[in-house]
Amino acid sequence: MAVCCSSPIEQAIIGHIRAAAILLDLPSEAFILRAHEALLCEMERDARFARRVQESRARARLQEEIISDAPYFRAHFGAS
């Protein structure tokens, strides 16, 4: 298991999810991998946080479905 929460991106992603946010734009693949590892580490450590991540995931999927079904989205972005 990698050491997590030792740099700002790891702390930021955990705080972001704890604040009930669902999306975070990360600037590079390296940040995405570090954030993912931090989330996994924190989920193993804290069951309540793990539930929060699952809730965020469900909300993100619901938003994705709503957006992809919206006539405006389909007209402007060609989603099917």
N, C-alpha and C positions, 0 to 999 in steps of 0.2 A: 504494500500500500504506500503510495506516495505521500509525502508530507504536504498538507494543504493549509490554506489560510495564512500563508507566510508572506503574501504580497497583495497589493491593492486589488487586483482583478478577482482574486479568490474571495476576499472580504466583500467586494462589491456585489458579486453574483449572489452570495448567500444573503446579504442584506436586501437585495433587490427582490428575491423570492419571499423572504420573510415579510416584506412590505406588501405582499399580495400582487406584485407585478407579474406579468407573464412574458413580456418581450424585452430583450436587451440586445442592442446592436453592438456586436463585438467587431473590432477592426481587423482582426487577422485570425487565421486558423490556429495559430499558437495560443491566442487568448481563448478561443473556443475550447481547445483541448484542456487548458488550465482550468477554465471555468467548469467544464464537465467533470474533471477529476475532483474539484472542490465540492461540487454538488454531491457526487457519489460518496465522498468521504463524510460529509456532514449528514447525509441521509443514513449512513450506517451508524453514526454516532447518536443521532437524535430522531426518534420515531415520529415525533410531532412534526418536525421539519420534513421528513419523508412524505407524510400525508399532505403537507402544504405543497410540495413539489407535484404530487399527483393531482391535486386540485388545480394547480396552475396549468398543468399539461391538459387536463380536461377542458378548461376554459379556453386555452389556446386553440384546441381542436374545434371547439364550438364556434369560436370567432372565425376560424378558417372556413368552416362550412357556411356560415352566414355570409361572409364576404364573397365566396365563390358562387353562391346562389343569387347574389344581388344583381339586378339588371344593369346597373351602372358599371359594376365590375366587369361583367361579361362584355358589355358594349365597348369598354375602353381597354380592357386587358385581354380579351379573348379567351377567358376561362370557360371551360365546358362543364 
